[in-house]
């Protein structure tokens, strides 16, 4: 290295404590021998100037003499004294800065698959101060594949342009090893699956493999109290469960999957039918598998500020099923439109999913509004007689930073039987993911048996104002179609599904007295 000059275009800042290690590494790399630290001459490096790596003090003085035509008259002893004072002052300033930085503890939020449209709409909601409060600074981490780096760079620039007072920093990440570091909140958006997956079972196994990677990584890098929101187009419940399985040290109650998107879409459909504002529809419940066989329960749904002959104060409400009697619309248009809306992966621009994530996080950190319940995919702990150890969508409230299942709600015996079958499907998904069984067998025969054991005469005597049930069978197939589309099942399997749908939708269905379920 003697007498050598190396152009350094990307020379990082070295701390005094790291100089010896750095010197040893760079000498070994280049075959140099140097006992003391070289001098790094920075010519306006922070303004785009080039950096020079010079051999030592003598080489530095030669460079100054040639470049500036200046010869130093300072003696060596005086130079050493000044260097000692400068080093001590630098260490004191650095220590003070580190102490000040330690007082700043931003909330680290990681967004996976950050090139997705959902992330683009979610960032302004996370940085406006309404979710975590204006006193909480946040540090955003956008994580995705290396092929999405250019997109992420654009998102980072636009996020900085927001000039949010609560945004401490925003960064992009494409390396898996450093993902989720110090994470307080992790939002897992749907990963892009392989273009061709022959069966649902293969899709399940791929989801399981993803979680085998993410689970230990989150467990290793994120904080032990990290809160994880899982959102996706395929097997969202299973993803949450597999993360719990592969990150056993994390609190399973801190891993949830969103049901509120389907809930919001159903509210919007009902609001258009009733010609009212969707915000006035409360306590609509989604049971079961968020991206599979779901069960939408309107028996507890309440209408606020509904324009009718009866009017009251803001707290006054009317039960939905005492207002909406159009059974034909429920059985046809509502089912078809809702199933098409739930396929947000194919046409959704991300606005509604982003809003549902923000609403969930606000409730999680600030508690649910009084009297309101929301649907959330959470780990089953035996509530409503459902099996433990599966992630199941059910009604919850948030209080003191924790979700609480609304176990006070009454479930009829017939509905309970239906919920158990939905649970069976989730158990079967779990078994396929863990390799305990090879094939997935949804229980459509049992579903058909439950909903077709009523005669035409019995159905005719049911009054319109009675609470209504529609068959889940046809709608289950529609809701499952998202998973089937992602997996691209064989033509034979698709034809069997079509036959089942036509056969089941021609049946007469029972209408119990505790709500409309889809």
N, C-alpha and C positions, 0 to 999 in steps of 0.2 A: 504494500500500500504506500510505500515511501514515494513521495513525489508524484503520486497518482491523483488524478482528479476525475471523479465520477459524477455524471449528471443524474440528479435525482428529481424526477418529476412528481413523485408521490411520496414525499418524506413525512412520516408521521411524527407526532410530538412524543419525545421520550422523557420519562420521569428520571430523576437522578438515581433512584434506586434500581432502575432497569438498565442503566447504561452498560454495566459490566457484562450482563447476560447478552445484551444486544451486540456488543463489541465482539464477544467470543463467537457468537453465531455467524456474524457477517464475515469474520476472518476465516472461519472454517469453511464457509461456503465458497469464498473466493481464493483460498489458499494463501492468505496473507498472514503476516506476523506483526502484531502490534500490542505493546504492553499497556499503553495508556489510551484513553478515549480520544478519538479524532475530533476535530472541530468541525461543526456543521455551519457553513456560512449560508444564511438565508437572505436572499436578495428580494425583499418584498414578496415573500412566498405566499402570504395570505392574499395578495392582490394579483396573483398569476405569474409572479416571477419564478425563475428556475432556482432550484436548490443545488448547492455544490457540497460534496463530501470531500473534505481536505484531510490530508494525512495526519498532521499534528500542528503544534504551535509554530514550528519553523516554516512548515509549508504554508501555513496561514499568513505569516508575516511576508513571505515571498509573494503570495497572491495579492496582498494589499499593496505591496510596493509596485508590482507590475500593473495592477488594475487601476489604482488610484494615484500612483506616483507619490506615495506617502511612506516615510520611514519613521517608525516609532522610536522615541527617545526614552521611553519608560523602562526602568530597570526591572529585572526579573522578580526581585523581592517585593517591589511595589505591586507588580501585576498579581503575584500570588496572594497578597493581602487583599487586594480589591476582589479577586475571584472568591476568596473565602467569605468576605462580607456579602457579596452578591448571592452566593449559594445559601447562606443563612437567611437572608431576606426572602429569597425565592421559596425556601422550605416553609417559612412562616406564612407567607401569602397563600401558598398551596394548601396548608393545613387549615387556614381560616376559610378558604373557599369550600373545602370538603365538609367542614362543619356546617356551613350554611346550606350546602346541597343536601346534607343528611336530614335537615329540617323539612325539606320538601319531599313528600311521599305521595306521588301521583298514583292514581288507580290505573293499573296496567290492564288494558283491554285488548285481547287478541281476537282477530277475525280470520277464520280459515276460509279458503276459497274466496279471497277478497276481491278477485276480479269479477265476481258475480254482480249482476244489477242490484241485488238486494243490498249489498255492502254500500254501493254508491248512494242509495237513498237513506241508509241507516246512519252514516257518519254524521250528517247535520243534526239528527235527532240525539245522538250520543253527546255531541259537543255543544248543545245549546244550554246546558246547565239545568234542565228541567228534571232529568232522571236522577242524577247523583248529587245535585245541588251546586250552587255557584261557588261554594267554598271548597269543593273537591276538584282538584286538577286531575286530568286524565292523560295517559300516554297511550296512544293508539299504535297497535302493531298489525300490519297487514301482511298476511301470509298466504302464499300460493305457489304454484309450480314455476320453475325457471322460465318456461315458455310465456308466462304472463307478466314477466318483469316490466316490459314497456308499458303495459296497461297500469300496473301498480305505480309506476313512476308518475304517470299522469294523475292518478287518484291522489297520491301524496301531495303533488303540487296544488291541486284544487282544494285539498283539505287545508293546507297552509293558507290558501287565499281566503278561507273563511274567517281568519283572524279571530278565532274564538278565544275569549279570555280564560276559559277553563282548559284549553288544550295546551298541555306542557310540551308534547312532542308527537310526531307521527313518523313512522318508519316502515319500510318494506322489508320482507324477509322471504328468501327462497330456499334457504338451507334448512333441512329437516332437523339437524342436531340442535340448533339453537331455538327451535320453535317453542312457544308457550312459556318462555323464561319469565319468572316472577309474575305469572298471570294471576290477576284477581278475578277477571271475567273472561271466559272463552266462549265465543259464538261460532259453532260449527255449522257452516252452510253446506249445502249438498255438494259432495265431490262428483266430478265427472266420471261416470263409470265407463267401462270398455264399451265400444260401439256395438259389439255383437256378443251377447250373453245368451246362450241357448235356452236356459231354463231359469225358473224362479230360484231353484236350489243353488245354482251357480251364482246368481245375484246375491243371495244370502251369504254365501261363502266369501264373496269378494268384500262385502260389508264387514264381515267378521275379520278378514285379514287387515282391512284398514284400521279397525279398532285395536287389533293386536299391535299395531305400530303406534297409534296415537295414545292409547291408554298408558303404557309405561313411560312414554315421553312426557305426557302431562303430569304423571305422578312424580317424575324426576325433576322437571323444570318449574312447574307452576307451584304456587303457594298451596299449602294444605287446605286452606279454606276457599279454594277457587270455586266459583260458580260457573257451571257449564250449561249452555243452552244449545240443544241439538235441533236442527231444522233441516228438512230434506224432502226429496220427492219419493224416496224409496226406503222403506223399512226404518222409519225414524225411531219407533219404539225400540227396535232391536239394536240400533246404533247406541242409544243411551244405555241399554242393558249391557252390551258388550264393553262399553267404556267402564262401567262399574266392575265388570268381571276382570278386566285387564289392568285396572288401577284400584286394587282392593283397599289401599290405604286412604283413598279419598272418601269423604262422606257421601254415600249414595243419594242422600236427600238433596245434595247440591247439584245433581245432574238431572235435568228435566228436558222434556221435548214438547214442542208447541202444538197445542190443539186449537189455539185461538184463531188461526187463519181460517180453518173450516168453520169455526163458530161465527166469525165475522161475516163470512160469505153467506151463511144461512140467515143471519140477521138482515143482511142487505136484501136478500131475496124476499123475506117476509115483509120488510119495510116497503118495498116496491109494490107488493100485493096490497098492503094495508094503506098505502099512500101516507106514510108517516116517516119520521126521521129514524134511521137505524140506531142512533144513540139512545133512543127511548125504549129499546128492546133489551131487557136484562134477563140474566139467569137461564140462558139457553145452554144445555149441557151436551158435550160430546163424550161418549163412552167408547172404550175399546182401543183399536189400532188406528193411530192418526193417519197413516198412509195406506191402510188396508181396510179391513172390515170394521166400519164405524157405526155408531148407534146414536142418532141425534134425538135427544129427549126434550120435548117442548112442554112437558107436563108441569114444570115449575117456571116456565117463561112468563115474564110480566111485561106489560105495556105501560109506559109512562108518557104523559103528554099526548095521548092518542085522541085525535079529534073525533068526538062522538057526542051523542046526546047527554052523556054523563061526563061531567068535568069536575075537577077538584084541585086541591093544592099540589105543589110539586111532588109531595110524597105519595099522592094517590096513584094507584095503578089498577089495571084490569088484567086478569089472567088471559093469556093469548087464546086458549082454547074455548073461552067464553065469547070470543069475538070473531074468530076465523072458523067458518063452517064449510068452506069449499073443499070437500073431500076429493073431488075429481082433480082439482088443481094440485092438491098435495100429492096425490097418487101418481100424477103424470108430469106436469111441467116442473114442479118443485124438485122432484127426484132427478129429472134429466138435466135441468139447468145447473143444479148444485153439483152433480157429478162432473159436468164439463168445466165448471169453474174451479174445481179442486185440482185440475190438471195444470197448475200454475207453472210447472216446469217448462211447458211447451210454448206458452204465450204471455206469461206474466212478466211485466217489466220491473217487478220488485218493490213497488211502492207499498202494497198491502202487507207483504211479509215483513218488510222493514218496520212498519208501524206496529205490527203485532209483537215483534221482538222488543221494541222500545216500550210498549205498554206493559209487557211482562216484567221487564227490568225495573220499571218505575214502581210497580206493585211490590216487587221483591225487595226493593230498597226503601220504599216509603209506605208499605202496607196497602192492602186493597181498599177501595172506597167502601164506606159503611154499607152493609147489607148486600153487597154484590158478590157473586161467585163467578169464577172462570173455570174453564176446562184446561187441564194440564196433564201431560203424560208424566207420571211419577212412579217410583218403585212401589210395588204392592206390598202391603204389610198386613194383609188379611181383611182390609176394609170391605164392607158389603158382602162378606163371605167369599171374596175372590181369592184365587191362589196367591201365595207369596212368591217373591222372586221373579216377577215379570214387571215390565213397565207398562202401565195401563192408564189410559186417559180417563180422568174422573173429575168431579167438581171439587175445587179447593178455594181457600181464602189465604191471603198472606197476612201474617201478623208477626211483628218483631223480627223481620228478616227470615221467617220460616213459613213454609206452606203447611196448611192444616186441611185435611180432607173433611168435607162436610158430611160426616157420617150420620148426622141427624136426619138426612133426607130419607123418606120411606120409599122402598122399592117393592113392587108387587112380586108375587111368586113367579108369575109368567115372565116378567121382565128379568128377574133374577136368573131364570133358566137361560134366557137369551144371553145375558152378560157372561155366564159361565162358558157358553160356546165360543164367544169372542175371545175369552181368556184361553180356551183350548188352542185356538189358532196361534196365539202369541207364544204359548208353551211349545207348540210344534216348531215355530220359527226358531226359538231358542235351541231346541234339540238339534235342528239341522245345522245351526251355526256352530254348535259345540261338537258336532260329529257324532252325536248319539243316535241319530237316525239319518237316512239318506234322502228321503223324499218328504215332501210337504203335502199333507192331505187336509185341506180345509173342510170343515164339517157341514157341507151344504145339505146333506141328507137330513141331519138332525134339525137344521134351520127350517127346512121345508116341512118337516113333521110338526114342528111347533106352530107354524103359521098357517097350516092348511087343515087343522082339525076342527073346522067350524062349517056348519051347513049353510046353504043359502038362506033357509028360513030364519036361522039364528041371526045372520047378518042383517036381514031386512028389518028386524024389530029393534035394532039399535038406533036410538034417537040421534039426530045430527049434533045436538049439543053435548052428547057424551064425548069423553076424551077419546081420541082416535089413534089407532095404530095402523101404520102402513107396513107392507112387507119389507123386510130388510133384504130379502134374497136378491132381488134384482139390483137394488142399490149397492149391495155389497159387491156384486160383480163389477159395477161401475167404479166404485172406489178402489177396488183391487186392480183396476185396469192400469193405474199408474205404475204399480210394481210390474205388471205384466208387460207394459210397453217398454219399461227400462230393461227388462230381461229378454224381450223379444222371443216369447215362447214359440214353439213349433206350430205349424199350421194345424196339425191335428188337435193340439191342446186348445187353440183358439176356437176351432169349430165346436169342440165339446162345450166350451164356455158359452158360445152363442146358443147352443141347443138348451143348455141349462137355463139360460136367461129367458128364452122364449117359453120354456115349459113352466118355469116358476112364476113368471109374471101373469100367466093365464089363470092362476089359482085364485080362489076366494080367501080372503084373509080375515083373521080375527081382529077385533077392535076392542081392546080392554078399556078399563075405566081409569087409566092413570097417565095418559099422555100420548102424544104423537111421537113415535120413534121411527127413524129411517135406517 
